[in-house]
Every structure is written in structure tokens, then in C-alpha cells.
Amino acid sequence: MNSKGFIFDLDGVIVDTAKYHFLAWKKLAETIGVTFTETENEQLKGVSRVRSLEKILEWGNKTLDQDTFMELMARKNNDYLAYINTMNTSEILPDVTRVLLFLKEQNQRIALGSASKNARAILKKVALFSNFEAIVDGTNVTKAKPNPEVFLKAAQQLGINAEKCIVFEDSVAGIQAANTAGMISIGIGNKEILSEATYVFKNFTEMSNEFLLELIVLSNEKHLDSPKR
């Protein structure tokens, strides 16, 4: 059977750590007297830590000296890491484990492609680290998605050509990165938001083993010409 490269994003695909970013930013904002709700949090998704703090200060019409700014950024990251430290296997999103085990049973190659600098720690916390043959995270790349660097490096580490790789992503930028790399892109989430993906599923519970087998057996050309599911 053909060996393909299956590359998974982390946050929103394998686990959902977005809630921890929200809690950490909310705690920080409240310490400087700025209101922070889910509405503000949505505007920080995919935004760097520096720019996120700048936006919070703008919303509250606040200014800080550079030392205080750096101290608050470090505090936010420490709070986030403290939340992550409490993670366990219950944090794995539905049917992720089934999909990983099925791919391993079919002798497929599995990698992680994530912007998170805490990816390795998170995978260890949820006991999935050993499922990944290659891990490319925020410590290994210099260009953010939609640049395809993270996925191309993952494919390179697996020793699999890009056109034989399948990417699971929950963000528009991630789908665009996979498409630019010439890989099959599978969106996990809202079909309307992730419309550029080759296929879109609400979550892994909608993805059958038969579909995964198709991805392994059929040529990429057939998939790329196929309608979205």
C-alpha cells in the first residue's frame, strides 16, 4: 500500500488550547483595567503575542513603558503555560485518537505542523507524542502560515513528496498554506469559512475509516478533482 504523509495542525485539530489563550489574555487585561470578552479574543486569533498586547492597550486607551510591556507579555505566557500544564488525555478532540491509530495500522507516515512553540509539551501532556514521526512547530520555522514552510518541512522530515501529503487544518491560513505546498487540504470546522479546502468535515467524528483509506489508495489527482464532501 502507498505511504502518504498525514500532517496535522495542533490547536483546533488535535486539541483546543484557544480557551487557555483566552483565559490568560483576560487575566492580563483585567490587571490593567481593560475589558476583555470573547469578542475581543476573536480579534487576537492568529495574531502575534506582541500585536495582541498592543491591541489590548489600544482598546483600553492605555500606554506602557517598554519594560512593563515585556513583563506583561512574559506574564501572559507563564499563565498560558500553567493552564497547559493541567492538560490530560481528556483534552483530545473527538475521534482524533481513532484516526491516528487507523493511519498507523495502515503504515502511514504522521507528522505535526503547528505554529505553537509549546506543541511538543502539549502532545506529551495528552499522551500523543509517540504517534508523530516528525514534529515541526514554532521553534523550527521562520515564516507563518499561509506560508507553506511548516508543512514543507514536515514533508521533508517524513521523506515524502509534498504532492503525496494530506494536511488537517482548522484555519484559513493553514488551508492556504497546504494548498500552496501542493498538498491535499482537509478543513476541520466550518465549511463556509474553510471553503478553499479540498474537503471539509465539521470534526473527525464525520470522517470515516473508509474515507481515510481512499486518501491512502487513490491518486491525488483524483482527489483534487473530486467535489467537496
C-alpha positions as CSV (number, residue, x, y, z in Angstrom):
1,M,0.0,0.0,0.0
2,N,1.1,3.5,-0.8
3,S,2.7,5.5,2.1
4,K,1.3,9.0,2.2
5,G,2.3,11.8,4.6
6,F,-0.5,12.9,7.0
7,I,0.3,16.2,8.6
8,F,-1.8,17.6,11.5
9,D,-2.1,21.1,12.8
10,L,-2.4,21.1,16.6
11,D,-4.7,23.7,18.0
12,G,-8.3,23.2,16.9
13,V,-7.5,19.9,15.2
14,I,-5.9,17.7,17.9
15,V,-6.7,19.7,21.0
16,D,-8.3,23.1,21.7
17,T,-5.9,25.3,23.5
18,A,-7.6,28.5,22.3
19,K,-9.6,28.6,25.6
20,Y,-6.3,28.9,27.5
21,H,-5.1,31.8,25.4
22,F,-8.4,33.5,26.2
23,L,-8.1,32.9,29.9
24,A,-4.5,34.2,30.0
25,W,-5.3,37.3,28.0
26,K,-8.4,38.0,30.0
27,K,-6.5,37.8,33.2
28,L,-3.8,40.2,31.9
29,A,-6.3,42.7,30.5
30,E,-8.2,42.8,33.8
31,T,-5.0,43.6,35.7
32,I,-4.5,46.8,33.6
33,G,-8.2,47.7,33.7
34,V,-9.2,46.7,30.2
35,T,-12.5,44.8,29.5
36,F,-11.8,41.6,27.6
37,T,-14.5,39.3,26.3
38,E,-14.9,36.6,23.6
39,T,-15.5,39.3,21.1
40,E,-12.0,40.8,21.7
41,N,-10.5,37.4,21.8
42,E,-11.7,36.6,18.3
43,Q,-9.7,39.5,17.0
44,L,-6.5,38.1,18.5
45,K,-6.7,34.6,16.8
46,G,-3.6,34.1,14.6
47,V,-2.1,37.4,15.9
48,S,1.4,37.5,17.5
49,R,1.8,38.0,21.2
50,V,3.3,41.5,20.8
51,R,0.5,42.7,18.5
52,S,-2.1,41.1,20.7
53,L,-0.9,43.1,23.7
54,E,-0.8,46.3,21.6
55,K,-4.4,45.8,20.5
56,I,-5.5,45.3,24.2
57,L,-3.7,48.5,25.1
58,E,-5.4,50.3,22.2
59,W,-8.9,49.0,23.3
60,G,-8.3,50.4,26.8
61,N,-6.6,53.5,25.6
62,K,-3.6,52.7,27.7
63,T,0.2,53.2,27.3
64,L,3.0,51.3,28.9
65,D,6.8,51.7,29.1
66,Q,8.8,49.0,27.3
67,D,9.9,47.2,30.4
68,T,6.3,46.9,31.7
69,F,5.2,45.8,28.2
70,M,7.8,43.0,28.1
71,E,6.9,42.0,31.7
72,L,3.2,41.6,30.8
73,M,3.9,39.6,27.8
74,A,6.0,37.2,29.8
75,R,3.3,37.0,32.5
76,K,0.7,36.1,29.9
77,N,2.9,33.3,28.5
78,N,3.6,32.0,32.0
79,D,-0.2,31.9,32.8
80,Y,-0.8,30.1,29.5
81,L,1.8,27.5,30.2
82,A,0.4,27.0,33.7
83,Y,-3.0,26.2,32.1
84,I,-1.3,23.9,29.6
85,N,0.4,22.1,32.4
86,T,-3.0,20.9,33.7
87,M,-3.9,19.2,30.3
88,N,-4.5,15.5,30.0
89,T,-5.9,12.9,27.6
90,S,-9.5,14.3,28.1
91,E,-8.4,17.3,26.1
92,I,-8.0,15.3,22.9
93,L,-10.8,16.3,20.4
94,P,-13.3,13.7,19.4
95,D,-12.1,10.8,17.3
96,V,-8.6,12.1,16.8
97,T,-7.1,9.1,18.5
98,R,-9.1,6.7,16.2
99,V,-7.8,8.5,13.1
100,L,-4.2,8.4,14.3
101,L,-4.4,4.7,15.2
102,F,-6.1,3.8,11.9
103,L,-3.3,5.6,9.9
104,K,-0.6,3.9,12.0
105,E,-2.3,0.5,11.3
106,Q,-2.2,1.3,7.6
107,N,1.6,2.1,7.9
108,Q,1.1,5.7,7.0
109,R,3.6,8.5,8.0
110,I,2.3,11.0,10.5
111,A,3.7,14.5,11.3
112,L,2.7,17.6,13.2
113,G,2.8,21.0,11.5
114,S,2.0,23.7,14.1
115,A,2.9,27.3,14.8
116,S,2.8,26.6,18.5
117,K,6.1,26.7,20.3
118,N,4.6,24.6,23.0
119,A,3.5,21.8,20.6
120,R,5.8,19.1,22.0
121,A,4.9,19.8,25.6
122,I,1.2,19.7,24.7
123,L,1.5,16.4,22.8
124,K,3.3,14.9,25.8
125,K,0.6,16.1,28.2
126,V,-2.2,14.4,26.2
127,A,-0.1,11.3,25.6
128,L,0.0,11.5,21.8
129,F,3.7,12.4,21.3
130,S,4.7,8.9,20.2
131,N,2.2,8.9,17.4
132,F,4.2,11.5,15.5
133,E,7.2,10.5,13.4
134,A,8.0,14.2,12.7
135,I,7.2,17.4,14.6
136,V,7.6,20.8,13.1
137,D,6.5,23.7,15.4
138,G,7.0,27.4,16.0
139,T,10.6,26.7,17.1
140,N,11.5,25.3,13.7
141,V,10.0,27.8,11.3
142,T,10.5,31.5,10.5
143,K,7.5,32.1,8.2
144,A,3.9,31.9,9.5
145,K,1.0,30.3,7.6
146,P,-0.2,30.9,4.9
147,N,3.4,30.5,4.0
148,P,3.8,26.7,3.4
149,E,7.2,26.4,5.2
150,V,5.8,24.4,8.2
151,F,4.2,21.8,6.0
152,L,7.0,21.5,3.5
153,K,9.5,21.0,6.4
154,A,7.2,18.3,7.9
155,A,7.1,16.5,4.5
156,Q,10.8,16.8,4.2
157,Q,11.3,15.2,7.7
158,L,9.0,12.3,6.7
159,G,10.8,11.9,3.4
160,I,7.5,12.1,1.5
161,N,6.9,14.4,-1.6
162,A,4.6,17.3,-1.0
163,E,2.1,16.0,-3.5
164,K,1.7,12.8,-1.5
165,C,0.8,14.7,1.7
166,I,-2.5,15.4,3.3
167,V,-3.0,18.2,5.8
168,F,-5.6,18.6,8.5
169,E,-6.2,22.2,9.4
170,D,-8.8,24.4,11.1
171,S,-7.7,27.8,9.9
172,V,-8.0,29.6,6.5
173,A,-4.3,30.5,6.6
174,G,-3.4,26.8,7.3
175,I,-5.6,25.6,4.3
176,Q,-3.9,28.2,2.1
177,A,-0.5,27.0,3.2
178,A,-1.3,23.4,2.4
179,N,-2.7,24.3,-1.0
180,T,0.3,26.4,-1.8
181,A,2.5,23.4,-0.9
182,G,0.6,21.3,-3.4
183,M,-0.9,19.1,-0.7
184,I,-4.5,17.8,-0.2
185,S,-6.1,20.1,2.4
186,I,-8.8,18.8,4.8
187,G,-10.6,21.5,6.7
188,I,-11.8,20.7,10.2
189,G,-14.6,23.1,11.1
190,N,-17.0,25.4,9.2
191,K,-17.5,24.5,5.5
192,E,-18.2,28.1,4.6
193,I,-15.1,29.5,6.3
194,L,-12.8,26.7,5.1
195,S,-14.2,26.7,1.5
196,E,-10.7,26.7,-0.1
197,A,-10.0,23.2,1.4
198,T,-10.2,20.1,-0.8
199,Y,-12.5,18.5,1.7
200,V,-14.2,19.9,4.9
201,F,-15.5,18.0,7.9
202,K,-17.1,19.5,11.0
203,N,-14.8,17.3,13.1
204,F,-13.2,13.8,12.9
205,T,-16.4,12.1,14.0
206,E,-17.7,12.8,10.5
207,M,-14.6,11.2,8.9
208,S,-14.9,7.5,8.3
209,N,-12.0,5.0,8.1
210,E,-13.2,4.3,4.5
211,F,-12.6,7.9,3.6
212,L,-9.1,7.7,5.1
213,L,-8.4,4.6,3.1
214,E,-9.5,6.4,-0.1
215,L,-6.9,9.1,0.7
216,I,-4.2,6.5,1.0
217,V,-5.2,4.4,-2.1
218,L,-6.4,6.9,-4.6
219,S,-4.1,9.2,-6.5
220,N,-4.0,12.9,-5.5
221,E,-5.2,13.9,-9.0
222,K,-8.5,12.1,-8.5
223,H,-8.9,13.7,-5.1
224,L,-8.2,17.2,-6.2
225,D,-10.8,16.9,-9.0
226,S,-13.4,15.5,-6.6
227,P,-16.2,17.6,-5.2
228,K,-16.1,18.7,-1.5
229,R,-17.7,16.5,1.0
